[in-house]
Structure formats: structure tokens, C-alpha cells
Amino acid sequence: MSLIASSRRVARLVAVGLLVAAPAVAAPIAYQESVDGDLPSPLITPLKVLALDFGVNTVSGRLGYPGGALDFDSFAFTLPDESALLSGRVELVDVVGNIEGVGWDLRRGSPYWGEGHYVQLVNPESPGFLDLVIRPSQQQGGLYALSMFAIQHSDPKPSADYTFTFDVGPPVPEPGMLILTSIGLAALSLRRQQRR
């Protein structure tokens, strides 16, 4: 086999390997409660499951007392295999101007409220925002349930519009793994140079 033919064969194998290894790309979701249907309170089980995909996914709606009755929105979502939730946040826009805080609960492994493994949410200092920060060991693909469970307000009929933004992508390698890979590549390079 000639050198050109073998290099073409290697190039084809590499290209096929890259296609097989690359995750299938569909489209991220943009769920709007007013268009796509009401998201139920956490007591309605199991929760509606939304399939997030690679890219920036959004879920928006209204909570509190939008129509005179209490509405605590909750939903479950899945992350694709070989993916991670790189970042997530919710922005609240207070419709009436009386909301002081909202409590959210994020769990992994079950579409039911209050079940599964608790995932820590971190509140930033700016009011009206909630950053979702998931520890690296828990950010891999799977099923999560996100529930609103409390609302603090100074008026009997609070109402707020919200938009969740979830950025889903390939898992980020841990720093230790990057260091080990770099050391291994350096050792291989050094050994190859010594053989010459």
C-alpha cells in the first residue's frame, strides 16, 4: 500500500471517529408557559419533563398570583448523555413590585418534587437573580427537578415573570485530568525525541 493511500485511509478513519464521537446536535428549547402550556405546582406529580439540548435553553412563565390563584411553577428537565449544565440562572421581573424573594429547590434523579439528590443553588448578591451552580460531580447528563416552593412578598397578591436560562454543553474536564493528560503527552514527546 502506498504512503498516499495509507494516509488517506488514516484521514478517513479519523474523520469517521470524530463524527461518531461528536454529540448529536438538535436544537435547544425555548419553552414559554403562555404558549406551550402551564407549568404545574410542585404538588402535581410527576412534573412536566423538558428535554434540554446542547446550547442555550430557556423556560419562561409567570408565578405568584397571576390570575388570582396561587401558582408555584415547577418542571423537570433532562440533560443529554455526554453533556453538562455549564451555567444556569433565572431572572425575575416583579410585575406588582412587592416580591422580596423566591425559594427554589433543585434535585437530581427524580421527576417528583422533594425526591432525588439535593443540588445546591447559590444566590448572588443582586436581588431578583438566582444563579444555579451545580457541583462538577453532579452536573452530568440526567434527570433534574426544579421547583418553586416559597415566595416572600409585601403584598397579598404577588406576581412575577421569570426566565430560566440553561447553557448545556460538553462536560468540562477537571483540572487534575488536564494536568495528567499534559504530563502524559509531554512524556510521550520526550520519549519520541530520545529515540531519534
N, C-alpha and C positions, 0 to 999 in steps of 0.2 A: 504494500500500500504506500502510495507516495506521501510525502510530507504535507502537500497541499490538501489531499483528500482526507488525511487523518486530522488535520487542523480544522477542516470544515465539519467533520463528524463531531469533534470535541465542541466546536461552537454551537452546533445544533443541540447536542446534549445539554450544554449549559443553558441555552435559551429555553428548552423544554423544562429543565429543572427550575428555572426562575418562574416560569408560568405556573407550574404545579405548586411551588412554594408560596407564590403571591396569593393573598386572601382574595376571595371573590368580592368584587365591589358592586354593591347595589346602590341604593340611594338612602341618605339619611332621612328620617321622618320629620315632618312639621305638623304636629297634632294641634288642632285648635278646638277647644272644647265646644265653642259656639257652633262650629261647622261639623265636627266629627262625632259629637255626642258627649253627654255629661260624664264626667269622671265621678264615681260614687264616693261616699264617705268611707272611712276605713272599716266601718262595721259591716259593710256589704262585702261578702267574701264569696269566692276569691276575687281579688282586684282585677280590673281590666289590664291585660298584659300587652305592652307595646314593644315591638321588636326594633331596637335601635340598631343602626348600622354604622359603618365607618364614615366619619365626617362629623359635622356639627348638626345635632338633632335638637329640635325644640318641641316643648309641650307648653301650651298656654291655656289659661282659663280664668275664672273668677271664683273667689271663695268668700266666706263670711255669710252675710245675709243678702245675697244679690236679688232674690225675689221675695223676700220676707221670711223665708225658712232658712235655717242654719244649713250651710253647705260646706263640709270639710272634704276637699278633693284629695283623692289618693289614686295611685296607679302602680302597677308592677311593670318592670321592663327587663328585657333580656339584652345581653351583650353577645355579639357573635363569638364563636370559638376563635382562639388566637387573637383576641383583642383585649383592650384595657380601657377603662374610663379615665382618660387623661386629665380631664377637668370637668367641673360641673358647677353651675351656680343658678340661683333663682333671683329674679328682680321683681319686687313687689311695687305696684303703683297703687297707693291708697286712694280709693275712689271718694270716700267721705272725708278723709283727713283725720281719722281718730285711731288708727291702728298703732299700737306701741310694740308689738312683737308677735311672731307666729312660731309655733313649735312644729318641727318636722322630725320624722323618725325614718331612718333608712336601715333596711335589713337585707341580708343576702341569703338566698336558698329557698324562699317560700313566697307564693303569691298571696299569702294571708297576712293581715295586719298583726303585728306583735309577735310573729313567729320568725324563725331563722336566726342567723347570727347578726348581732348588732354591729353596725358600721358607724364609726364616729364622724359627726358633722362638725365643722369648725366655723364659728361665727366670726366674720371680720368686724372691725370697729365701726364701719359705716352702717347706719341704720337702713333698713329696707332691703338689705342684701344678705344672702346666705351662701357661703362657699361650701361646696361639697368636696371634702378632701378625704380620699379613701386610702388607707394604708396599702403599700405596694403588695403585701401578701393577700389582700382581699380585692384587688382591682381587676382581676382577670375575668374573662367571659363567664356568663352565668345568669342567674335569675335574681333580681333585686325587687324589693317592695318599698315604695316611698309613700309615706302617709303624713297628712297634716293632722295633728292631734290637739292643738291648743291655739287659741288666738287671744291676745291681750289687747284691750281697746278701752277707750274712754267714753264710748257712746254705745247704747244698746244694740245698734244695727250696723256693725262694721262691714265693709266690703272692700275687696282689693283684687286688682287684676295681677296675674303673675305670669312670668315666662321662665321656664326652666331651659337651660342650655346645657347639653351634654356633648362634650367633644370625645369621640371614640376613635381610637387608632390602634396601631400595633403596640404590644407591650414594650415599655422602655426597659432595656437590660439594666440590672442592678450594677452599681459601680464596681463591686467586687468581681463580678463576672467579666466586666470590661477589662479590668486590670489583669485577671488571669489570662484572658484571650490575648491581650497585648504582650504579656510575658512569653506566652507560647509561640506567638508569631515571631517575636524577636529571637527566641532560641532557635527556631527553625531557620531563620535567615542567617544567623551566626554559624550554624552547623553547615549550611549550604556553602557559605563563603569559605569555611575552613577546608571543605572537600576540594575546592578549586585550587 
